[in-house]
Amino acid sequence: MNHPEILKVYKELAGQLPNLRKKDFDRPTSFINRSHKNGHHSDIVIIDEAHLLLSKPDRYNNFDQQNQLLEIIKLAKVIVLVFDTHQVLKTKSFWNEQRLQHLIAPYPHVDYQLHQQFRMHANQAVIDWIDNLTARRLTPVPVSTKDFELHIFDDAQAMYDRIKQDDQRVGLSRIVATSGYPSRLDGGKHYVTEGHFKLPWDQYNYQATSWAEKPETINEVGSIYTVQGFDLNYVGVILGPPFDYDPITQQMIVNTNRVTDPEVFKRRDDLTDPQAIQQIKEQLTLNVLNVLMKRGVYGLYIYASQPALRQRLLELASSK
């Protein structure tokens, strides 16, 4: 899996189970480079979060070839991969269904469609509402149930206070945010600020314990880099400046010029059409929101930075 925080969880579980070994879990680049160096071929490779595989060279990750999946195919007899187009988050790992099918077409393969998720204890109305929102459609907010709480906040600090209460009560409750706030890979602290609310972004986690399991991270704002693929009990999501509301179309709009993550929109030589590039940027931004909003097992809280979107969400919540 191409995500350090998920890898930590897998290695921790492997240490507790007799038939799993920590050394059998790895990042794609490490696996590819080591296998090529040793001339080793694997019988079976399982790729979780395959949508995070690099689909272009990336010096930062020491990957010099063109496509990580293609390299792994060369190194294994059987590959099982779990892939979700709605969790593709960056241009350097850009995939869609067409690109995936084109790459695997020369090889014998079987596709299985997974239709249910088992993280969120939410009913179908809540899942549909989230899917509509991440497709820009704003619909009435479903009523919370005894199994899952869905709440729209008009104040980010109030949402954080609720998250802290949940964390004290059941643990694993965190604030997360989309892009749109100061963010640079310079080792310094950068803050997410909304009114009276001000917390630093998550820091790179060098420890074996995953970010969300560290008690002190209740005082940080999580991101896709720390919570993708991870289960939280309650999650408070800040919809940052890239997300707004158009009263004419009555839809959520995405302003990619407000995206501040420098890693998201890296240039690709195989993407040249400006209109297609813009559509991809908007979809990647919506995918980030999709990932963040589906982290909570028992509850999802939402605060929108832009006043027009925040007001519309509050109206839709009060109409239930």
C-alpha positions in Angstrom: 0.0 0.0 0.0 1.3 3.4 -1.0 0.4 5.1 2.3 2.8 5.2 5.3 0.0 5.5 7.9 -1.9 2.5 6.6 1.3 0.5 6.4 1.9 1.1 10.1 -1.5 -0.4 10.9 -0.8 -3.5 8.8 2.6 -4.0 10.4 1.1 -3.6 13.9 -1.6 -6.2 13.1 1.0 -8.6 11.6 2.9 -8.5 14.8 -0.1 -9.8 16.6 -1.1 -12.6 14.3 0.9 -15.9 13.9 0.5 -16.3 10.1 1.5 -12.7 9.1 5.0 -11.3 9.1 5.8 -7.6 9.2 8.4 -8.0 6.4 5.6 -9.1 4.0 4.0 -5.6 4.1 5.7 -2.9 2.1 5.4 0.3 0.0 5.3 -0.2 -3.8 8.5 1.5 -4.6 10.5 -0.5 -2.0 8.9 -3.7 -3.2 9.7 -2.9 -6.9 13.2 -1.7 -6.4 14.2 -4.6 -4.1 12.6 -7.2 -6.3 14.4 -5.9 -9.4 17.7 -5.8 -7.5 17.4 -9.3 -6.1 15.8 -10.8 -9.3 12.9 -12.0 -7.1 9.4 -12.8 -8.4 6.5 -13.2 -6.0 3.7 -15.8 -6.3 0.9 -13.5 -5.0 0.9 -9.8 -4.4 -2.1 -8.1 -2.7 -2.4 -4.3 -3.3 -4.6 -2.4 -0.9 -5.5 1.2 -1.9 -4.3 0.5 -5.4 -5.7 3.8 -6.5 -2.6 5.3 -4.8 -0.1 3.6 -7.0 2.0 6.0 -9.0 1.2 6.3 -12.7 4.2 8.4 -13.6 7.8 8.7 -12.5 8.3 10.4 -9.1 11.8 11.4 -7.8 10.4 12.2 -4.4 9.4 8.5 -4.0 12.5 7.2 -5.8 10.4 5.7 -8.5 12.0 6.0 -11.9 9.7 3.8 -14.0 6.5 4.8 -15.7 3.8 2.9 -13.7 3.9 1.1 -10.4 1.1 -1.4 -11.3 2.9 -2.3 -14.5 6.1 -3.0 -12.7 4.4 -5.1 -10.1 2.7 -7.1 -12.8 6.2 -8.0 -14.1 7.2 -9.2 -10.7 4.2 -11.4 -9.6 2.3 -14.4 -10.9 -1.0 -13.3 -9.3 -2.1 -9.9 -8.2 -5.2 -8.9 -6.2 -5.8 -5.2 -6.1 -8.5 -3.1 -4.4 -9.2 0.0 -6.5 -11.6 2.9 -6.1 -11.7 5.7 -8.7 -13.2 8.0 -6.1 -10.1 7.8 -3.9 -7.6 8.9 -6.6 -6.2 12.1 -5.1 -3.2 13.4 -7.1 -2.1 13.7 -10.7 1.0 11.7 -10.1 -1.2 8.8 -9.1 -3.9 9.6 -11.6 -6.1 6.7 -12.6 -9.5 6.2 -14.0 -11.5 3.1 -15.0 -10.4 3.5 -18.7 -6.7 3.7 -17.8 -6.8 0.8 -15.5 -8.6 -1.4 -18.0 -6.2 -0.5 -20.7 -3.2 -1.4 -18.6 -4.6 -4.8 -17.5 -6.2 -5.7 -20.9 -3.2 -7.8 -22.1 -3.3 -10.0 -19.0 -5.9 -12.6 -17.9 -8.0 -10.9 -15.2 -11.3 -11.0 -13.4 -13.2 -7.9 -12.2 -15.4 -7.9 -9.1 -17.6 -4.9 -8.1 -17.8 -4.2 -4.4 -21.1 -2.3 -3.5 -21.0 -2.0 0.3 -18.7 -0.5 2.8 -18.4 -1.7 6.3 -16.8 1.2 8.1 -19.7 3.6 8.7 -22.6 2.5 10.8 -24.8 4.8 8.7 -27.9 4.0 6.8 -28.2 4.3 3.0 -29.7 7.7 3.2 -26.5 9.1 4.8 -24.3 7.3 2.3 -26.4 8.6 -0.6 -26.3 12.2 0.9 -22.5 12.1 1.1 -22.2 10.7 -2.5 -24.5 13.5 -3.7 -22.4 16.1 -1.9 -19.2 14.8 -3.4 -20.9 15.0 -6.8 -21.8 18.7 -6.1 -25.5 17.9 -5.5 -26.9 19.5 -2.3 -29.9 17.7 -0.8 -31.7 17.8 2.5 -29.5 16.5 5.3 -30.7 13.1 6.7 -31.8 12.8 10.3 -29.2 11.3 12.7 -29.9 7.8 14.0 -28.9 5.9 17.2 -26.1 4.3 15.1 -24.7 7.3 13.3 -24.8 11.1 13.9 -24.7 13.6 11.1 -24.5 17.2 12.0 -23.8 20.5 10.3 -21.9 23.2 12.4 -21.9 26.9 11.9 -18.8 27.3 14.0 -15.5 25.4 13.6 -14.5 25.8 17.2 -17.9 24.3 18.3 -17.3 21.3 16.1 -13.8 20.9 17.6 -15.2 21.0 21.1 -17.7 18.3 20.2 -14.9 16.2 18.7 -12.8 16.5 21.9 -15.8 15.3 23.9 -16.2 12.3 21.6 -12.5 11.6 21.9 -12.7 11.6 25.7 -15.8 9.4 25.6 -14.9 6.8 22.9 -11.4 7.8 21.5 -10.3 8.0 17.9 -12.1 11.2 17.1 -10.3 13.9 15.1 -10.7 17.1 13.1 -9.7 16.9 9.5 -9.7 19.4 6.6 -9.5 19.7 2.9 -6.8 21.8 1.2 -7.2 25.6 1.0 -5.1 26.6 4.0 -1.3 27.4 4.2 0.5 24.2 3.5 4.2 23.7 2.6 6.6 20.8 3.0 9.2 22.9 4.8 9.1 21.2 8.2 7.4 24.2 9.8 4.0 24.5 11.4 1.1 25.8 9.3 -2.3 26.5 10.6 -5.9 25.9 9.7 -7.8 29.0 10.9 -11.5 29.5 10.9 -12.8 32.3 13.2 -11.8 31.4 16.8 -10.6 28.0 15.7 -6.9 27.6 15.0 -4.9 24.4 15.0 -1.8 23.2 13.1 -1.8 20.8 10.3 -0.8 17.2 11.1 3.0 16.8 11.3 4.9 14.0 9.5 4.7 11.0 11.8 8.0 9.2 12.2 6.7 6.9 14.9 5.4 3.4 14.5 2.1 4.4 16.0 -0.4 5.8 13.4 -1.3 9.5 13.6 -4.9 9.0 14.7 -3.9 6.7 17.6 -1.5 9.2 19.1 -3.4 11.1 21.9 -1.6 14.4 21.2 -3.0 14.6 17.6 -6.3 15.7 19.0 -4.6 19.1 18.9 -3.8 18.8 15.1 -5.9 18.9 11.9 -5.7 15.7 10.0 -5.5 15.4 6.2 -5.6 12.8 3.5 -1.9 12.1 4.4 -2.8 10.8 7.9 -6.4 9.4 7.7 -6.9 7.9 4.2 -7.8 4.2 4.8 -8.1 4.7 8.5 -11.1 4.3 10.7 -12.1 7.1 13.1 -15.0 6.8 15.6 -16.1 10.4 14.9 -14.7 12.8 12.3 -15.2 16.5 12.0 -14.6 17.7 8.4 -13.7 21.3 7.5 -14.7 22.0 3.9 -12.0 24.5 3.0 -12.0 27.6 0.7 -12.0 25.5 -2.6 -15.6 24.5 -1.9 -18.4 27.1 -2.3 -22.1 27.3 -3.4 -23.7 28.7 -6.5 -27.2 29.9 -5.8 -28.1 29.9 -9.5 -27.3 26.3 -10.2 -28.0 25.4 -6.5 -24.9 23.2 -6.6 -21.6 23.1 -4.8 -18.8 24.5 -6.8 -15.1 23.7 -6.8 -12.5 26.4 -7.2 -9.2 24.6 -7.8 -7.3 27.9 -7.7 -7.8 27.8 -3.9 -6.1 24.4 -3.5 -2.9 24.9 -1.6 -1.4 21.4 -1.4 1.7 21.7 -3.7 1.7 17.9 -4.3 -1.8 17.5 -5.8 -1.6 18.9 -9.3 1.8 18.0 -10.6 2.2 18.3 -14.4 1.9 15.2 -16.5 3.2 14.8 -20.0 0.2 12.7 -21.0 -2.3 15.3 -19.9 -2.3 18.2 -22.3 -6.0 19.2 -23.0 -6.7 22.2 -20.7 -10.4 21.4 -20.4 -9.7 17.8 -19.5 -7.0 18.9 -17.0 -9.4 21.2 -15.3 -12.0 18.5 -15.0 -9.5 16.1 -13.5 -8.4 18.8 -11.0 -12.0 19.3 -9.9 -12.6 15.6 -9.6 -9.4 15.1 -7.5 -10.5 17.8 -5.2 -13.9 16.2 -4.8 -12.2 12.8 -4.2 -10.3 14.3 -1.2 -13.7 15.4 0.3 -15.1 11.9 -0.4 -12.2 10.3 1.5 -12.4 12.6 4.5 -16.2 12.4 4.9 -16.1 8.6 5.0 -13.7 8.1 7.9 -16.2 8.1 10.8 -17.7 4.9 12.1 -20.3 6.5 14.4 -20.5 10.1 13.3 -19.7 12.9 10.8 -19.6 16.6 11.6 -19.3 19.2 8.9 -18.2 22.8 8.8 -17.9 24.8 5.6 -15.4 27.7 5.3 -17.2 29.6 2.6 -20.3 31.5 4.0 -22.6 30.8 1.1 -22.0 27.0 1.3 -22.1 27.0 5.1 -25.5 28.8 5.0 -26.9 26.4 2.4 -25.9 23.3 4.4 -27.4 24.7 7.5 -30.7 25.4 5.6 -30.7 21.9 4.3 -30.1 20.5 7.8 -32.9 22.6 9.3 -35.4 21.4 6.7 -35.3 17.8 7.9 
